[in-house]
Amino acid sequence: MSTDLPLAERGPAPAVEVDDVLTEEWPDARCELDFTSAFELLVATVLSAQTTDVRVNSVTPTLFRRWPGPAELAAAGQAELEEVLRPLGFFRAKATSLRGLAAALLADHDGEVPADLDELVKLPGVGRKTANVVLGNAFGVPGITVDTHVGRLARRLGWTENKDPVKVERDIAALVPAERWTMLCHRLIFHGRRVCHSRRPACGACVLAGVCPSYGLGETDQEVAEGLVRRPD
């Protein structure tokens, strides 16, 4: 994964090669939300907006123990639900959103999570990103999830100049086969959270340094960069 080209002459990083390298670097890459069903993943993903997966995982065991399915969640008391969701922030809006989501699943899908993008995005609180998370991880339907990490890395790797998530999704889709989409996004998210940080990327410790057109945006000293890497426990 090396090149003799000066940075100014580097084009976009080769997407399939990047995916192969990240596969070796992050063999445990996965959805970091805990779930045992499509319903649990849908709820957890909706809750993950403007908070961390770790924080969501801290409340979902209680949430799903008390309200294990759409029928129970739709009937949940607003105040009770808000109290469980309080650690996530925006808990009032999220409680309202979850109750509406559960009610829509019951009314329109017999309580089942649809395995269809168009139907998923019709549900309250469900956007394209959430739908692709559910499709890829609960149903095995290839999808590109453009969160803040995927968007940032796609731009740094030269795969897109767009900031609109739908356009970024389209640009990535043109570079890699569909069967790679879901896992590529997990690997980009892992790499973005641990190495290619928003404010101070650890360029000197990055396995993509040889082909990344944005190399040098962050810390290039290897020892210093290694200190910036957030390795999983």
DAFEN-V497687 format. One record per residue. SS is DSSP state (hx for helix, st for strand, lp for the rest). PSI is psi in whole degrees, 0 to 359 (none if undefined). OMEGA is omega in whole degrees, 0 to 359 (999 if undefined). Layout:
BEGIN
ss:SS psi:PSI omega:OMEGA
ss:SS psi:PSI omega:OMEGA
END
This chain:
BEGIN
ss:lp psi:53 omega:183
ss:lp psi:161 omega:179
ss:lp psi:149 omega:177
ss:lp psi:359 omega:180
ss:lp psi:136 omega:172
ss:lp psi:155 omega:185
ss:hx psi:321 omega:183
ss:hx psi:338 omega:183
ss:hx psi:359 omega:181
ss:lp psi:135 omega:172
ss:lp psi:195 omega:178
ss:lp psi:144 omega:176
ss:lp psi:138 omega:181
ss:lp psi:116 omega:192
ss:hx psi:316 omega:181
ss:hx psi:320 omega:178
ss:hx psi:318 omega:176
ss:hx psi:315 omega:180
ss:hx psi:320 omega:179
ss:hx psi:317 omega:181
ss:hx psi:316 omega:180
ss:hx psi:332 omega:175
ss:hx psi:319 omega:177
ss:hx psi:322 omega:183
ss:hx psi:322 omega:184
ss:lp psi:70 omega:183
ss:lp psi:341 omega:181
ss:lp psi:12 omega:180
ss:lp psi:137 omega:185
ss:lp psi:173 omega:169
ss:lp psi:126 omega:184
ss:lp psi:9 omega:170
ss:lp psi:136 omega:179
ss:lp psi:133 omega:179
ss:lp psi:156 omega:177
ss:lp psi:0 omega:181
ss:lp psi:166 omega:177
ss:hx psi:323 omega:179
ss:hx psi:314 omega:180
ss:hx psi:320 omega:179
ss:hx psi:319 omega:179
ss:hx psi:312 omega:180
ss:hx psi:313 omega:182
ss:hx psi:321 omega:181
ss:hx psi:320 omega:175
ss:hx psi:319 omega:181
ss:hx psi:338 omega:186
ss:lp psi:351 omega:178
ss:lp psi:129 omega:175
ss:lp psi:28 omega:172
ss:lp psi:184 omega:183
ss:lp psi:157 omega:176
ss:hx psi:323 omega:180
ss:hx psi:316 omega:180
ss:hx psi:320 omega:177
ss:hx psi:315 omega:180
ss:hx psi:339 omega:180
ss:hx psi:338 omega:182
ss:hx psi:337 omega:185
ss:hx psi:329 omega:176
ss:hx psi:316 omega:177
ss:hx psi:317 omega:181
ss:hx psi:310 omega:184
ss:hx psi:339 omega:174
ss:hx psi:321 omega:182
ss:hx psi:326 omega:182
ss:lp psi:81 omega:191
ss:lp psi:347 omega:182
ss:lp psi:178 omega:182
ss:hx psi:321 omega:182
ss:hx psi:315 omega:180
ss:hx psi:320 omega:182
ss:hx psi:322 omega:179
ss:hx psi:330 omega:181
ss:lp psi:2 omega:183
ss:lp psi:144 omega:173
ss:lp psi:137 omega:183
ss:hx psi:313 omega:183
ss:hx psi:319 omega:179
ss:hx psi:316 omega:181
ss:hx psi:318 omega:178
ss:hx psi:320 omega:182
ss:hx psi:320 omega:179
ss:hx psi:324 omega:184
ss:hx psi:355 omega:185
ss:hx psi:319 omega:182
ss:hx psi:345 omega:184
ss:hx psi:346 omega:188
ss:lp psi:158 omega:182
ss:lp psi:35 omega:190
ss:hx psi:330 omega:179
ss:hx psi:313 omega:179
ss:hx psi:322 omega:181
ss:hx psi:324 omega:177
ss:hx psi:316 omega:178
ss:hx psi:317 omega:181
ss:hx psi:317 omega:181
ss:hx psi:319 omega:180
ss:hx psi:320 omega:177
ss:hx psi:321 omega:177
ss:hx psi:312 omega:180
ss:hx psi:318 omega:179
ss:hx psi:321 omega:179
ss:hx psi:322 omega:177
ss:hx psi:319 omega:179
ss:hx psi:316 omega:185
ss:hx psi:323 omega:189
ss:hx psi:342 omega:186
ss:hx psi:22 omega:179
ss:lp psi:32 omega:177
ss:lp psi:5 omega:181
ss:lp psi:148 omega:176
ss:lp psi:123 omega:181
ss:lp psi:142 omega:179
ss:lp psi:50 omega:185
ss:lp psi:128 omega:184
ss:hx psi:312 omega:183
ss:hx psi:322 omega:179
ss:hx psi:323 omega:180
ss:hx psi:316 omega:184
ss:lp psi:351 omega:174
ss:lp psi:344 omega:183
ss:lp psi:146 omega:179
ss:lp psi:131 omega:176
ss:lp psi:4 omega:183
ss:lp psi:115 omega:175
ss:lp psi:185 omega:183
ss:hx psi:321 omega:180
ss:hx psi:311 omega:179
ss:hx psi:316 omega:180
ss:hx psi:318 omega:180
ss:hx psi:326 omega:175
ss:hx psi:313 omega:182
ss:hx psi:314 omega:181
ss:hx psi:313 omega:184
ss:hx psi:324 omega:189
ss:hx psi:338 omega:179
ss:hx psi:332 omega:186
ss:lp psi:354 omega:180
ss:lp psi:21 omega:178
ss:lp psi:120 omega:183
ss:lp psi:135 omega:178
ss:lp psi:151 omega:178
ss:lp psi:117 omega:182
ss:lp psi:108 omega:182
ss:lp psi:90 omega:172
ss:lp psi:190 omega:184
ss:hx psi:325 omega:181
ss:hx psi:313 omega:181
ss:hx psi:316 omega:178
ss:hx psi:315 omega:181
ss:hx psi:312 omega:182
ss:hx psi:324 omega:178
ss:hx psi:321 omega:178
ss:hx psi:318 omega:181
ss:hx psi:328 omega:179
ss:lp psi:357 omega:177
ss:lp psi:18 omega:182
ss:lp psi:339 omega:182
ss:lp psi:156 omega:170
ss:lp psi:0 omega:185
ss:lp psi:153 omega:173
ss:lp psi:340 omega:176
ss:lp psi:123 omega:185
ss:hx psi:322 omega:180
ss:hx psi:322 omega:178
ss:hx psi:322 omega:176
ss:hx psi:316 omega:177
ss:hx psi:313 omega:180
ss:hx psi:318 omega:183
ss:hx psi:320 omega:178
ss:hx psi:319 omega:181
ss:hx psi:330 omega:181
ss:lp psi:347 omega:186
ss:lp psi:338 omega:184
ss:lp psi:149 omega:178
ss:lp psi:151 omega:184
ss:hx psi:325 omega:183
ss:hx psi:348 omega:178
ss:hx psi:347 omega:192
ss:hx psi:307 omega:187
ss:hx psi:310 omega:183
ss:hx psi:327 omega:176
ss:hx psi:317 omega:180
ss:hx psi:319 omega:176
ss:hx psi:318 omega:181
ss:hx psi:320 omega:177
ss:hx psi:320 omega:179
ss:hx psi:315 omega:176
ss:hx psi:313 omega:183
ss:hx psi:322 omega:179
ss:hx psi:323 omega:180
ss:hx psi:332 omega:190
ss:hx psi:331 omega:186
ss:lp psi:304 omega:187
ss:lp psi:67 omega:185
ss:lp psi:160 omega:182
ss:lp psi:312 omega:187
ss:lp psi:326 omega:184
ss:lp psi:77 omega:181
ss:lp psi:147 omega:182
ss:lp psi:67 omega:186
ss:hx psi:321 omega:184
ss:hx psi:349 omega:179
ss:hx psi:15 omega:187
ss:lp psi:131 omega:180
ss:lp psi:349 omega:179
ss:lp psi:7 omega:185
ss:lp psi:326 omega:184
ss:lp psi:336 omega:183
ss:lp psi:352 omega:185
ss:lp psi:122 omega:179
ss:lp psi:349 omega:180
ss:lp psi:10 omega:179
ss:lp psi:134 omega:182
ss:lp psi:351 omega:176
ss:lp psi:329 omega:180
ss:lp psi:204 omega:183
ss:lp psi:123 omega:182
ss:lp psi:342 omega:176
ss:lp psi:124 omega:188
ss:hx psi:315 omega:182
ss:hx psi:316 omega:179
ss:hx psi:318 omega:181
ss:hx psi:321 omega:179
ss:hx psi:326 omega:178
ss:lp psi:344 omega:180
ss:lp psi:342 omega:183
ss:lp psi:131 omega:179
ss:lp psi:93 omega:181
ss:lp psi:143 omega:177
ss:lp psi:154 omega:180
ss:lp psi:none omega:999
END
